[in-house]
Every structure is written in structure tokens, then in C-alpha cells.
Amino acid sequence: MELRHLRYFVAVAEARSLKLAAEEKLHTTQPSLSRQMRDLEDEVGTPLLVRGAKGVELTSAGRVFLDHARVMLAQAEAAVQSARQIAHSAKPSFSLGFMIGHDTTWLPQALKLLRDELPNIHVVISTQNSPQLATALLHGGIDLAFLRREDGGNELEFRTLVEESFEVFLPSNHPLAAREAIDVQDIVGETFISVSGTALSISGKQPALRRAIDRYLKDNGIEIRPSHEVDNLGGVMSLIPSTQGIALLPLYAKAFLPDAVTTRPLQGIGPKIDVSVGYRRANPSSILKLFLSRIDELTAKASR
């Protein structure tokens, strides 16, 4: 599989037509594009497109693959831009990654810490999901990231900054929304929406957020098979009102609340999940060592 296969697939999915995608977006022939799509489906091992008289439709597998194809293409473009910036910059460069939703919390403090010591540093910022950030750390695309304790083997090191509590996210008009707090047992039998157990994870292992949710349910003797699994908070927030579903999410997810979704605290002792700084142990960056030497300042500010 090559990047061109992903670009071609996204073009076909958006045009919903092999002919239009070939002629207007990709400037190639329809037979050639059809052959590329067949090669891609052979590589993936399942049909991604359904070809009919009215055009092209995505299969359920194709819809999932489209989301990831867009992410991979965006990451490839970001990698190219970052490399070009570093190559043409005379300043020392340092790459920071932030979980979506946590950038507004930690970015100003992180930049201030760096600028205080190195006012002329060139900083590259990346905002992604936690599993994506862990992968970028492993591959050397990011020097340091604010993320969860993802399973990256022995190559990654983490330092916990804070721990977040969870709340119940549910439709504003849901009967449980009338309560001040919700017992976790009360969500049994409800449509349950969870974070994907495999999407964007490292080596197929579950993301830290999914592990925290599953562990909490298991500790409370609850077996729930999610009705829907989503790899991004935007998708979760869309599904909650449309399915009348319920989700367990950390407090930071409140930043994404639409009007149709509300939250309630959990009764008793709920789960917690970390926000940590992570980095690759083998990274020789002197800027990384400087940042880590002042990490206690970030922890102290967060605790206040």
C-alpha cells in the first residue's frame, strides 16, 4: 500500500464516482483508477467500494478506512512540512505534541517554559489523539508529547502531570439527566458508546482511555459490549444525541459538548486517567533534557 492508493481512494470516496475522480481530481484514466482501487481492496482484504449504476458507495469497512486514510495523509503532509521547516531553519528545533482538547491547557505553559530558556527556538506543534502521539514519539516525529500512558513498550518514558476524573456523558433529554449523580449500574441496558479498542493504537493494543473505561466497568462487575466504538471525541458527541447513547469520558471532553449533550458525575469513586508527558528514551535532544529538568514546574502549576 502506498500513499497514492490512499489519495486515490479519498478522491473516489469524495467524488462518489470513479469517472469524476479520475478526470477532474486525479487527471488519470478511469480504467487505471479502477485497477488501483482493486489493488487497494486486495491489500486491505475486504471490499471498500460498491460500484453501481448511480455511482460509487462506501461499504461499512470503506467508511472506517476513509477516516484513517485521511488521518494518514494528513500525517504524511505534516511530516513533509515539519522536515522542510527544520531543513530551512537556522534555529534549534523542537517538536511538541498535544492531545486534542488539551492543547489549550498545556500549550501556553509549555511554550513559556521553552521560551524562558531558549527564546530563539523553533517549535513545531502537532495536535492528535493520544495513540497517534505515542506512535509519533516512537517514530521520532515528535520530541515530547502531552498524552496518556499508552503501551509503547520499553522505548517510551512517561511522567504523570495530573489525573482526570470521569463523568457520564448523555443526551440532555435522557431520563438519567434529571439526576444529580448517576450510579454506574444504572447505565446497564443503555446504548453504550465507547472509545475504539483498536483504532489508531500502537501494535493493535488498546488505547489507554479504553483500558481505563473497561477496567472501571469490570471492577464494578459490569459487562457491557459497546453499541458503537469511535476513535475521536467529535464522533462520540455526535452519536450520543443521535442514538440516545451514554458514554464515560474524562472531564476535559466537556470542551466538546454540543447543546444536545450534558454530563453528570458518577456516584461513589469513579475512574481516573492520567495526563502525562511522554518521550522516547533514546532521543538525544538537549532541548528535551532541558524541558524535562523543569517538568516539576508544570506539575506544580497544574495542581494549583
N, C-alpha and C positions, 0 to 999 in steps of 0.2 A: 504494500500500500504506500502510495506517495502523496505528497501534498496536492498534486494536481488532481488526483482522484477525489479528494475532499472538496476542492474548489469546484470541480465539475458537478459533484453531487449536490452541493449547496445551490449552484446555479440552476440545476434542473428542478430542485425542490421549490425554489422561489418562483421560477417561471411557470412551473406546473406543466411544462411542455419540453420535450426533447428538441423539437424543431426550433422553438423560440430561443431556448438556452444556447443551442449550437450556433444559430445565425446572429443573434443580437447581443449575446453576452460573451460567448467564448470564441466566436469567429472561427468555427471549425465546421465539419460536416456532420450531419445527423447520424450517418452510419458509424462514423468514428466515435462520436459521443456515446452511442448505444453500446458499442463494444467496450468502452471504458467503464460504463455502468455495470455491464455484465461481469467484467473483471473484478470490480469492487465488490459486487454481491458474492462472487465466488470466494473472494478473500475473507469477507465477513462471515460467510457461511449461511446466509439467510436472505430471502428477498427483501429489498429495501423499497422498491418502487412497484406500483401496479400500473401497467400500461393499458389504457382503454381508449375508446373512441372519443371521449371528451378530454383526453389529456393524460397526465401522469398524477397519480396519487401516492402518498407515502403509506407504507404499511405501518403497523404499530412499532415494529423494530426500526423502521426508517425514521419515524418521528423521534425516537430516542437517539438514534445515530446522528440525526441532524443537529441536535443540541450540542453533542460532543464534537462534531465536525467543526461547528462554528467556534467553539472554545479552542480547539487545536489550531485552527487557522489564525485566530486572534493571538494565541501564544507565540506562534511562529513569527507573526508580524512584529510583536513586541520584542522578541529576541533579536530580530534584524535591526530594529530601531535602537535598541539598547547597545548592540555591538557598534553600530555606526556612531552613536553619541560618544561612546567611550573611545573609539578609534580617533575621533576628531576633537577630542577634548584634551587640553593640556592640564586640566585639573585632576587631582586624585578622584577616583570614582568609587561610590559605594551604593549597593542596591538594597533597598528595603521593601519588604512585602507586608501587606496588612490584610487581615480578613475583611471581607465586605461587611460594612456596618461598624467595624472597629477602627477604620482609618481616621474618622473624625475625633475619636477618643485619644488615640496614641500618636498619630502623625505629628501634631504640633509639638508634643513633648520630645519625641524622638529627634525631630529636626533641630530643636533648640539645643539638645544635648550635643549633637554633632557640630552645629554652628559655633557653639561656645568654644570648642577646642580647635575646630578646623573651619574657619569662616569661608575658605575658598574651595571647599569640597564640592564635587559634582554628585548630586544624589539622584538616583533613578528610583521611582516609586512604582510598585505593582500592587494592585488590589485584586485578590482572587479568593476562592474558597480555601478553607484550611487544608484539605488534602492536596489541592493543587500547589499550594505554597510549599508543603513538605516535599513534593516531587521536584519543585524548582530548586529547593535547597540541595537536595541530593545530586541534582544535575549541574549545580554550580551557577544556575541562572540568577539566584538571589543570594546575597551575603547573610542577611538576617531577616527573620520574619516574625510577626506577631500572629500566633496561631494556636491551635490545640496541640496536645501531646499525641501527635499521630505516630503510627507504628512505622518508623523508618529504619528499624534495625539498630545496629551499633554505630551507624555513621552520623546520626543526628544527636545533638545535645539540646536539652530544654531547661529553661529556668522559669519557674512559675511567677507570674506577676500578681494575679488576683484569681479568685474563684467566683463564678457566677451561679446564681440560683436559677431554677426553672419555674415557669408558670404554665398554666393551662391556657392555650390559645383556642378560641372557639367563636362561632358566629355571634354577633351582638344580639340576635333574636333567639338564641338557643335557650331552652328551659334552664340549663345549668348556669347560664349567665346571671340569673336572678340571685344566685348565692354569693355570699361574701368570700367564701373559700370552697374549694372542691376536693372531696376525698378521691384519691386515685381509683378506688374501687368503683366509683360512680361512672368512670369512663368505659368500663367493661360493657360491651354490646354496642357502643357508639362507633360510628365510622372513624377510624383512626388513621391519621396521616403522619408519616414519619420521614426522616431523612434516609436517603438511599443507602443501602448497606454495601454497595459495590461501586457506585458511580464516582469517578474521579479519585478513587482511593489508591493507595500505594500497594502494588502487587496483589490487588484483589482483596485486601484486608479491609475490614470495616472502618469507616472514619470514626474518630474519637467521639464525635457527637452522637452517632448512632449507638456506639457501645455504651455510652453513659445512659441513654434512654432505655435500652434493652436491659441493662443491669438493674436499673431502678425498678422496672416492671417485674423482673424476676425476683428481686429481693422482697417485693410485696405480694408474691405468689400469683402474679397476673400473667396469663399467656394471651397476648394479642398479636394477631397477624395483621400488619398494616394493610388497609384497603388500598392505599396509594403510597408510593415512595417517590420522593422528589430530591434532586441534588442541589436545589437552590431555594433560598427563602422566598423569593418572589413567587415561585411556583406553589409553595406551601400556602402563602397568603391568598393566592387565587383559588386554591382548592377548598380552603376552609368554608367560605360562604357558598361556593357552588355545589359542594357535596354535603353541607351541614356537618362537616367533619371536625374533629378535635385533634390538636397537636400539643406535644410537650416540647417547649423550646426555652433556651436561655433568655434572660431579661433583655439582652441587647437587641433581640429580634423585635422589640416594641418599636424600634425606629422605623420599621417597615409596615406598621399597622395601617391597613385601609379602614375606611369608616365602617365597613361591614364586619370587622373583626374586633373582638375585645379580649381581655385577659383576666384571669382570676388566679390568686395564689393557691398553692396546694396546702391541704391540711397536713399538719404534722411536719416531720422532717423530710424535705424534698431533696432531689439530687442536686449536685453541683458539678460544674465543669470548669477546667482551668482556662485562663488566657495566659499564654507563655511566650517567651522569646525563644526561637529555635535557630540553630545554626549547624553547619557541617563541621565536625570536629577537625577535619583535615584542611579547612580553609585557612590559608596563611596570612590573610589580610591584617595589616597592622591597625587599620581603622576598626575592624571587628573587635580586636583585642581592646582598643580604647573604649569602644562602646560598652563592651561587657564589664569593663572596670568601673563604669558609672551606672550600671543597671540598677543598683540599690536605690538610686535617686528616683527612678521611675516607680519602683515598688512603693517607696515612701509616699510619693505624691498620690498614687492610686489609693492607698489606704486612708488618706485624708479625705 
